């Protein structure tokens, strides 16, 4: 059985997502407008550097069974999960047609790390190696019950990032000769947009569920 879920309010969920969004906003501010097109590696590196500490801290605070798992242990799981998730995302992207070569190596590495922060690290911080919890967060991504608000916070934005990256890759093979069609620029735009939309959707689902619970209680 999975460990007991952490109970949090809709406001706490919104605050957690707001902190993660702040990391993306800070990176965009530091990089400057259009940096992802002019220097993808630099822009992606700033995204990873600004986002990683916030994601790891936020989701370590939301860890399962905090009495047995310390904040430091949860953060260590997130740090360990970062390169593992990056490898899995890079492998998946290459299998689906991402370009391979020294020219793309740096940008692909940073993109994979960013995708790991969107998809793998939050779950690693919260669940560790719990097979049951990983299965639940994948199986119940569209549902927010009283016991899996954190699952919803993890799963919906993660799915949003993956779907966004996939949709963002569509313009790459088209013969438009636009600079933003280069790997991994449009894929990054899609992943970030999908992740942010997923954050919003997860909050809507959480609020809707909590209202249903209050109505039933009344």
C-alpha positions in Angstrom: 0.0 0.0 0.0 1.1 3.6 -0.7 1.9 5.9 2.2 -0.8 8.2 3.5 -1.4 11.2 1.3 -0.6 14.7 2.4 -3.7 16.8 2.9 -3.5 20.4 1.6 -6.0 23.1 0.8 -6.8 24.6 -2.6 -5.0 27.8 -1.5 -1.9 25.8 -0.6 -2.0 24.1 -4.0 -2.3 27.4 -5.7 0.6 28.8 -3.7 2.8 25.8 -4.6 2.0 26.2 -8.3 2.6 30.0 -8.0 6.1 29.4 -6.7 6.9 27.0 -9.5 5.6 29.6 -12.0 7.8 32.2 -10.4 10.8 30.2 -11.3 9.8 30.1 -15.0 9.0 33.8 -14.9 12.4 34.7 -13.3 14.3 32.7 -15.9 12.4 34.5 -18.7 13.2 37.8 -17.1 16.9 37.0 -16.7 17.2 35.6 -20.2 15.4 38.4 -21.9 12.7 38.4 -24.6 13.5 36.2 -27.6 16.5 34.5 -25.8 15.0 31.0 -26.5 15.3 31.7 -30.2 18.6 33.5 -30.2 20.4 31.3 -27.7 18.4 28.2 -26.8 21.0 26.6 -24.6 21.4 29.7 -22.4 17.6 30.2 -22.1 17.1 26.5 -21.2 19.9 26.6 -18.7 18.4 29.6 -16.9 15.0 27.8 -16.9 16.6 24.7 -15.2 18.6 26.7 -12.7 15.7 28.9 -11.7 13.1 26.2 -11.7 14.9 23.2 -10.1 15.3 24.6 -6.5 11.7 25.7 -6.4 10.2 22.4 -7.7 12.4 20.3 -5.4 11.6 22.3 -2.3 7.9 22.7 -3.0 7.2 19.1 -3.7 9.6 17.9 -1.0 7.3 19.8 1.4 4.4 17.8 0.0 6.1 14.4 0.4 4.3 11.3 1.5 4.6 10.2 5.1 6.7 13.2 6.4 7.1 11.4 9.8 9.3 8.7 8.1 10.7 10.8 5.3 12.6 13.9 6.1 12.7 17.0 4.0 16.3 16.4 3.1 15.6 12.8 2.0 12.7 14.0 -0.2 15.0 16.7 -1.7 17.7 14.1 -2.3 15.1 11.9 -4.2 14.3 14.9 -6.3 18.0 15.6 -7.1 18.5 11.9 -8.0 15.3 11.9 -10.1 16.4 14.9 -12.1 19.1 13.2 -14.2 17.1 9.9 -14.4 14.0 11.8 -15.7 16.2 13.8 -18.1 17.6 10.6 -19.5 14.2 9.1 -20.0 12.9 12.3 -21.7 15.9 12.6 -23.9 15.6 8.9 -24.9 11.9 9.3 -25.7 12.5 12.5 -27.7 15.3 10.9 -29.8 13.2 7.8 -30.5 10.4 10.1 -31.7 12.7 11.9 -34.1 14.7 14.5 -32.2 18.0 15.4 -33.9 21.2 13.7 -32.7 24.6 15.3 -32.9 27.2 17.5 -31.1 25.4 20.6 -32.5 22.3 19.8 -30.5 23.9 18.1 -27.5 23.9 21.0 -25.1 20.4 22.2 -25.9 19.0 18.7 -25.7 20.6 18.1 -22.3 19.0 21.3 -20.8 15.7 20.6 -22.5 15.6 17.1 -21.0 16.4 18.5 -17.6 13.6 21.0 -17.9 11.2 18.2 -18.9 12.4 16.1 -16.0 11.4 19.0 -13.7 8.0 19.1 -15.3 7.3 15.4 -15.3 9.6 13.3 -13.1 11.1 15.3 -10.2 7.8 16.2 -8.5 6.7 12.6 -8.3 10.2 11.5 -7.2 10.2 14.1 -4.3 6.7 13.1 -3.2 6.6 9.4 -3.8 10.1 8.2 -3.9 10.2 4.6 -5.3 6.6 3.7 -4.3 5.2 1.7 -7.2 1.7 2.0 -5.9 1.8 5.8 -5.8 3.4 6.1 -9.2 0.7 3.9 -10.6 -2.0 6.0 -8.9 -0.7 9.3 -10.2 -0.7 7.9 -13.7 -4.0 6.1 -13.5 -6.1 8.8 -11.7 -4.6 12.0 -13.4 -8.1 13.4 -14.2 -9.5 12.9 -10.7 -9.0 14.8 -7.5 -10.4 13.1 -4.4 -9.8 14.1 -0.9 -6.8 11.7 -0.8 -5.0 12.7 -4.0 -4.9 16.5 -4.3 -1.1 16.3 -4.6 -1.4 13.6 -7.2 -3.5 15.9 -9.3 -1.0 18.7 -8.8 1.7 16.4 -10.1 -0.1 14.5 -12.8 -2.1 17.1 -14.7 0.8 19.5 -15.3 3.1 16.6 -16.2 0.7 15.3 -18.8 0.2 18.9 -20.0 4.0 19.3 -20.5 4.3 16.0 -22.5 1.3 16.8 -24.7 2.5 20.4 -25.2 5.9 19.2 -26.2 4.4 16.7 -28.7 2.2 19.4 -30.2 5.0 21.8 -30.2 7.1 19.4 -32.4 4.6 19.5 -35.2 6.0 22.6 -37.0 9.5 21.3 -37.0 9.4 19.3 -40.2 7.4 21.9 -42.1 9.3 23.9 -44.7 8.6 27.4 -43.3 12.3 28.2 -42.7 11.5 30.0 -39.4 14.2 30.2 -36.7 11.8 29.0 -34.0 11.3 25.7 -35.8 14.8 24.6 -34.8 15.1 21.9 -32.1 14.2 22.3 -29.3 12.7 25.8 -29.5 9.1 25.1 -30.5 9.1 21.9 -28.4 10.1 24.0 -25.3 7.4 26.6 -26.0 4.9 23.8 -26.2 6.1 22.0 -23.1 6.0 25.2 -21.0 2.6 26.2 -22.3 1.2 22.7 -21.7 2.7 22.7 -18.2 1.2 26.0 -17.3 -2.2 25.0 -18.7 -1.9 21.8 -16.7 -1.3 23.8 -13.5 -4.5 25.8 -14.1 -6.5 22.7 -14.9 -5.3 20.9 -11.8 -6.4 23.9 -9.6 -9.8 24.0 -11.3 -10.2 20.3 -10.6 -9.1 20.6 -7.0 -11.5 23.6 -6.3 -14.4 21.8 -8.0 -13.8 18.6 -6.0 -13.6 20.5 -2.7 -16.8 22.3 -3.5 -18.5 19.0 -4.2 -17.2 17.6 -0.8 -18.6 20.7 1.0 -22.0 20.3 -0.7 -22.2 16.7 0.2 -21.3 17.5 3.8 -24.0 20.1 4.0 
